[in-house]
Amino acid sequence: MTKSDANVPLHILQVLEPSGGGSGRHFVDLCGGLKAHGHAVTAVYSPVRAEERFVEELKALDLRKVIALPMQRAVGPADASAWQALAQVVRAEGPFDIIHGHSSKAGALTRIRLPGPHVPRIYTPHAFRTMDPTLGAKGRLLFGKVETLLGRFFTDRLICVSQSEYEHALTLGIPAELLRVVVNGVGEMPRGNGPTIRRRFGLPEHAIIFGFVGRLSAQKAPERLIAAFADIAQNLPAARLLMVGHGELEQAIRLQVETANLADRITITADITGAEAMQAFDVLVMPSRYEAMSYVMLEAAASGLPMIVTDVGGARNVVTPDENGIILANNDAPSSLAEAMQRLADEATRTRFSGNACNRRHSFGMETMIDKTLAIYSEVLN
């Protein structure tokens, strides 16, 4: 019997730097799913940007070990110390059968290795940095060169979470034989508490709730949504906007809301999870500038919500235009987003979209994601 046999427990190291958003959700779900399959999981996360809820959920899994190891988001001298600390974890806690890094920083630190016995390295980018349309030419060249070098020569398998991310990896010169696609999966979503959540945040029972979930960051483009809502607010007095998340743009977003005199119509909070908040939404709006495969989209799909999304990675895996949602061109002009929100404010249109969305609720299961990831581990161990 070899380590590649499905019934042999593996010792797996999972490493992540950004603990919030979709990558954090994926990390917790994957670690928990691997443990449920009988594997020993050691999880390393960075406390620098760690969200309290993420840390609580990770520790609640009762994994073999959970280690806080400082990693900085930006490239800099601190990376050398982080790499040395991670190498020490590998020596002290190993031997490992698989080392799996998530997102660019942990992906780089886990793949730059010391001489010695080969341990397969798996990398899940959760959106290559080079997929960001706002990245300048110099940044695109630098990050592209790094991803190409590490992808071609230091990676046993690279897991893309959508077809568009796979196609982007090919443009970086990463060989197709190293690439695999595993779409993120979600578990059963909470249901039935919409009225309670609306009352909790002072939202009228019969209001049309447009919802946003995500970091208040340039990638997620929350300012696009505020501008579009400002355009429709006067024509749609029953419309409200519930934004769930926090981040580096929070102060600027709150100022934008106040300047537009919409503080009584827009609620911004981080005191509830996105999955819980979706019970109160009528429509999920995701105006992101780039994604690989957004967990927010998947959770909205599993909640049976109609969606308005920009044409980013994974959008066409989840949304069929004019059936369960609307896909918009990825630009900063608020007019098309405002028009889409105005369209879904119509009850008959929204009801039709909701019915189609509910029929697809079980399309993206977490167990499928775990099984496909384990199959890749088995493949490289064989």
N, C-alpha and C positions, 0 to 999 in steps of 0.2 A: 504493500500500500504506500502511495506517495502523497506528498503534500498537496498535489493537484487533485486528489480525490475529494469529492464534495463532502464526504462524511468525516474528513479529518480536520480537527480544529486548527485554525491558523492563529498565529500571533501577529497582529496587524498594528502598525503605527499610523495614525491619522493626524495630520498637522494642518492648522488653519491660522491665518493672521487676522482677517477681518471677521469678527464674530457676529456682526449684525446682518440683517437682510436675508436674501435668498441663500447666500453661501453658508451663513450660520444655520439656517433652517435645514439645509441639505446635510451639513456636517452632523448635526444632532440626530437627524433621522437615519443617516447611514450608520453612524456608530451604534445606535440603538438596534437597528435591523441586523447588523453583523453580530452583535451580542446575542440577539434572539435566535440566530442560527447556530449558536454554540461556539463562536470564535472569541478569542481573547483580544480586546481592543485597548490600546494605550492611546489616549487623546492628548494632543498638545495644542494649546491655544495661546494667543497673545492677550495679556490683560490690558494692553495699552488702549485699545479701542473696544474692549469687551462690554457688551450690554449685559446688565444685571440678569435679565430674564434668560439670556443665552447661557450664562454660567450656571444658573440654577438648574436649567433643564439638562445641561450636560452632566453635572454632578449627580443629578437624580437618577441617571441611567445606571449608576453603580458599575461602571466599567472597571477593567483591571487596574487602570490608573489614569488620573486626569492631572496634567501638568501645566502650570502657567509659566510661559516662557516669553519674555518681552521681545516683540518684533515690531519694527517701525514700518509704517506704510511706505514712506518715501525711501528711495535708494540713498544710502549714506554710510558713514563709517560704522554705525551701530550694527550693520549687517554682519560684519566680521565676528562680533561678539555673539550675535544671535546664532550664526552658523556653528561656532565653537560650542555653544551651549546645547544646540540640537545634536551635534555629533556626540557630546557627552551623554545625552539621553539615549541615543542609539546604542552606545557602549554599555551603559549602566542598566538599561531596561531590556535590552535584547537578549538573545538574537531574535530578530523579526523575520517573518516570512515575506511580508509585503510592507513597503513604505509608500504612503499615499499622501501627496501634498495637494492642497486646495488653494486656488487663487494664486496670483503671480508671485507674491513674496514667499509664501510657504512653498510654492511649487519650485522656486529657484533654490531655496535653502535646502530642501530635501533631496534635490537631484545632484547638487555639487557634492561629490562624495570623496571620502578618504579611500586609499588603497585597502584592499582586503577582500573577503568573500563577497560575491555579488548578491545583493538583495534587490529584487525587482522594484523599480520606481514607477509609480503610477502618478499621473498629473491630471487634475481637473481644473481648467482655467476659470470656469464660471464667468466667461466673457474675457477674451483677450483684451489687453489694454489697447491694442492697435485697432480694436473695433469701435473705439470712441471717435466719433466724427469731429470732435473739437480738438483732438490731439494735433499739435503742430507737426510740421514736416520733420524737424530734428528729433522730436520725441517719437514719432512714428518709425523713423529709421533706427533709433537706438533700441526701443522696445522690440521692434521687429527682428533686429539682429540677435538680441538675447533669446527671444522665443524660438527663433530658427535654430540657433546653436544648441540650446538645451533640448529642444524637441528632436533634433536629428541624432544627437550623439549621447544624450544622457537620460533618455526616456524609454522605458520598455513599452508602455502604452499611454496614450493621451486620450482621455475621455471627454468628448464634446457632448454638450447637453442639448444640442439642436442641430438640425441639418445645416443651418446657416453658419453656425460656429465651425462645423466640420469643413464647409467650403472655404471659410476664411483661413483655417489652418493649412489647407492646401496651398493657398496663395502665399503663405509664409515659407513654403518649401518643405514643410513637414511631410514625410512620406505617408502615403495612404495606408500602407501596411501597419503603421504604428497607431493609426487613428481608429477609434470606436465611438459610436453614438449611443448614449444612454440618456434618454429623456428623464428629467426629474419626475419624481412621483410624490403624491400626497396621500395622507390617510383620510379617514372619514371626517368630514367637516362638521362643526357644531351647527345645530339648527334649532329654530323655534324661539330664540330669545331676542328677536328683533325689536319688539315693542319695549322691552325692558331696557335695552341698550339706548334706544331713542330717548326714553325718559331720562336716563342717566346723564345724557349730554344735552338735554334741553331741546331736543329736536321734535317738532310737531309730529303727531301720529300720522297725519295724512300728507306730510311733505314728500317731495321727490328728492331722495338722497343720492347725490353723486358722491362716490367714495374714492379716496386715494389711499394707497398703502405703500410705504417705501421710505428710504432715507431722504431727508430734505437736502439733496445734493445736486450738483450740476448734471450728473448722469440721469437722475430721475425727473429732472426738469419741472419741479412743482410750480415755478413761476409761470410756465405756459398755462397751467390749469387755472391759476388765479386770474390771469388776464382774460381767458376765455369765459370764466364764470362771471367776471365783471361785465362782459359784453351781453350776457343773457339775463343777468339778475333782474333788470327792470321788467323784461317781458315775461319772466317766470317767477312771480312772487312766491310760489309754493316751493321753489327749489332751494335746497340747502347743500352745503359741501362739508363733508366730514373727512379730514385729512389725518391719517394715523402714521406717525413717524417723527423722528427728530434727526438732526444732523447739522452740518456746518452752515447751511443756509437758513436755519430756522429764524434767526433774528431778522434777516432781510425779507423773508416770506411774511412774517408777522407785520413788518412795516408796510409791505405791499398791500396787505389786507386792510390795514388801518387807513392808508392813503386812499384806497378805493371805497372807504366807508362801508365795508362789508363785514365788520367784526361781529355783527348780529346774525350773519348768514353763513359764516365760515367758522368751523371748529377745528382747531389743530391740537392734537393730543398724542401722547405716547403712553397713556395709562390703560391701554387695552391692546391686545394682540390684533393683528390684521385679520386672522381667521375668525376671531370673535366678532370684530366690528362688521365683517361682511354680512352678518345676519341682519344688520340694520340698513344695508345698502339696497338701492334699487338698480344702480348702474355702477360698475367699476370703471374708472378712468385711469389709464396708465400712459402718460405722455412722454415716456423715456426717450432719451437721445440714443441709447444703445443698450442691448441686453444680449445674453446668450440664450437662456430659457428662464424666464422670470417665474419664481414661485408664486408671486402675486397673481399672475395670469392663471396658473394651475389651480391655486386655491379658489379663485373666482369661478373657474370652470367647474370645479368640484362642488361649489356652492350653488351652481345653476344660475349664475348672474350673467346678464348681457354685459358686453364690454365695449369700450372705446379705447383703442390702443394705437400707438404709432407703429409704423412698419419696421420693427426691429426684430432681432433674432428670436425665433420661437413663436412670433405672433401668428404666422400662417399655419403652425402646427396646432394651434388652439382655436383660433377665430376663423370662421368662414363668413366672409363679408355678406351682409344682408340676411344672414340666418341667425347667428348668435352674437353678432357684434359688428363693429365698424372699424376698419383699418385705415389710418390716415397717413398721408405723407409726413415724413420726419423733418419738420421745420418749425421755426419759432413763430410763424404767423398765427395769431389766435383765431382767425376767422373760421377755418375749417373745423377746428375743435369745437368752437362755439356752435357752429351749424349742426355738428353731430350731437351735441348735448341737447340742442333745441329739438332735434328729431326724436331722440329717445325720451324726451319729456312727454311726448304723445303716448297716452296710455295704451292705445291699441297696438302701436308699433312695439312698445316695451313689452307688452304681454306676449306678442308673437316671438320676440327674441328670447324672452324668459323661458317659454315653453321649449324652444329648440335647445337652449342652454341646459335645461333640466334633463333632457333626453341624453345628454353627453356627460353627465356628472361623473361617471365611473370610468372614464377613458384613460386616466393617468394615475395608476395605482402605485403605491409605495413599494409593494412586494415585488412588482416587476422590476423596479429600479434596483432593488437589493439583489435579486437573482441575476440580473445582467451584469452587475458589478462583480459579483462572485465568479461569474463565468469568465470574466476578463482576468481576475486573479488566477483562476485555475489555468487559463491559457498561458500566462507567462511563467507559471511554476512548472508547467509540463516540460 
